[in-house]
Amino acid sequence: MSLQYLYYNLRRREQRSNESLDETLQRRSARNKVDRFMRARKCSDQLSQRRTNRVHSQIEVDVSEHSCGNMSEVCEFYGALYWKNEVNSSEKYTKCPMMGKFVFQI
């Protein structure tokens, strides 16, 4: 904690000890008003964000479901499953790592 900060707090404490009851009430009232405003703004921002999230989630709900079917084909090198339509025009599965050039030693 810096020395400047300590002096600042000491000056504020002295000022508050010398203020009248009316001044104290006015200061607290002003502080409360600012606090209420900040809480209302935060609440409004959160409400706006919830509305935005709700709209986005409603948009995503309308996405139609698509299925590629079962993974019924088996890679001849690794035994990995893939979909029948993942083959190229020459009926070869091309997603295999290194197309079988790498062999696992078991």
C-alpha positions as CSV (number, residue, x, y, z in Angstrom):
1,M,0.0,0.0,0.0
2,S,1.5,3.3,-1.0
3,L,2.0,6.2,1.4
4,Q,0.0,8.5,-0.9
5,Y,-3.0,6.2,-0.6
6,L,-2.7,6.2,3.2
7,Y,-2.6,10.1,3.3
8,Y,-5.6,10.2,1.0
9,N,-7.6,7.9,3.3
10,L,-6.6,9.9,6.3
11,R,-7.7,13.2,4.7
12,R,-11.1,11.6,3.8
13,R,-11.6,10.3,7.3
14,E,-10.9,13.8,8.8
15,Q,-13.3,15.4,6.3
16,R,-16.0,13.0,7.2
17,S,-15.5,13.4,10.9
18,N,-16.0,17.2,10.5
19,E,-19.1,17.0,8.4
20,S,-22.6,17.6,9.8
21,L,-25.3,15.1,9.8
22,D,-27.0,16.7,6.8
23,E,-23.8,16.6,4.8
24,T,-23.3,12.9,5.8
25,L,-26.9,12.1,4.7
26,Q,-26.4,14.0,1.4
27,R,-23.1,12.2,0.7
28,R,-24.7,8.8,1.4
29,S,-27.8,9.6,-0.6
30,A,-25.6,10.6,-3.6
31,R,-23.5,7.4,-3.3
32,N,-26.7,5.3,-3.0
33,K,-28.1,7.0,-6.1
34,V,-25.0,6.1,-8.1
35,D,-25.0,2.6,-6.7
36,R,-28.7,2.1,-7.8
37,F,-27.9,3.5,-11.2
38,M,-24.9,1.1,-11.6
39,R,-27.0,-1.9,-10.4
40,A,-29.8,-1.0,-12.8
41,R,-27.4,-0.7,-15.7
42,K,-25.8,-4.0,-14.9
43,C,-29.2,-5.7,-14.6
44,S,-30.2,-4.1,-18.0
45,D,-27.0,-5.3,-19.6
46,Q,-27.6,-8.8,-18.3
47,L,-31.2,-8.8,-19.5
48,S,-30.1,-7.7,-22.9
49,Q,-27.5,-10.4,-23.0
50,R,-30.1,-13.0,-22.0
51,R,-32.4,-11.9,-24.8
52,T,-29.6,-12.1,-27.3
53,N,-28.7,-15.6,-26.1
54,R,-32.3,-16.6,-26.3
55,V,-32.6,-15.4,-29.9
56,H,-29.4,-17.2,-30.9
57,S,-30.6,-20.5,-29.2
58,Q,-33.9,-20.2,-31.0
59,I,-32.1,-19.8,-34.3
60,E,-30.1,-22.9,-33.6
61,V,-33.2,-25.0,-32.7
62,D,-34.5,-24.6,-36.3
63,V,-31.5,-26.4,-37.8
64,S,-32.6,-29.5,-39.5
65,E,-31.0,-32.8,-38.5
66,H,-28.8,-34.6,-41.0
67,S,-27.4,-38.1,-40.6
68,C,-24.7,-39.6,-42.7
69,G,-25.9,-43.1,-41.7
70,N,-23.8,-45.7,-39.9
71,M,-20.0,-45.9,-40.1
72,S,-20.1,-49.3,-41.8
73,E,-16.9,-49.3,-43.9
74,V,-13.5,-50.4,-42.4
75,C,-10.1,-49.0,-43.4
76,E,-8.0,-51.9,-44.7
77,F,-4.8,-50.6,-43.1
78,Y,-5.9,-49.5,-39.6
79,G,-9.4,-50.9,-39.1
80,A,-10.9,-47.5,-38.6
81,L,-14.6,-47.0,-39.4
82,Y,-15.8,-44.6,-42.0
83,W,-18.9,-43.8,-44.0
84,K,-19.5,-45.5,-47.3
85,N,-19.7,-42.1,-49.1
86,E,-16.3,-41.1,-47.9
87,V,-14.6,-42.9,-50.8
88,N,-13.2,-41.1,-53.9
89,S,-14.2,-41.9,-57.5
90,S,-12.0,-44.9,-57.6
91,E,-13.7,-46.3,-54.5
92,K,-10.7,-45.7,-52.2
93,Y,-10.9,-44.3,-48.7
94,T,-8.4,-41.3,-48.8
95,K,-8.5,-40.2,-45.1
96,C,-6.2,-42.9,-43.9
97,P,-2.9,-41.6,-42.3
98,M,-0.2,-41.9,-45.0
99,M,-2.5,-44.2,-47.0
100,G,-1.1,-47.3,-45.4
101,K,2.6,-46.2,-45.7
102,F,2.9,-46.2,-41.9
103,V,2.4,-49.7,-40.4
104,F,1.8,-50.2,-36.7
105,Q,3.9,-52.9,-35.1
106,I,1.7,-54.9,-32.7
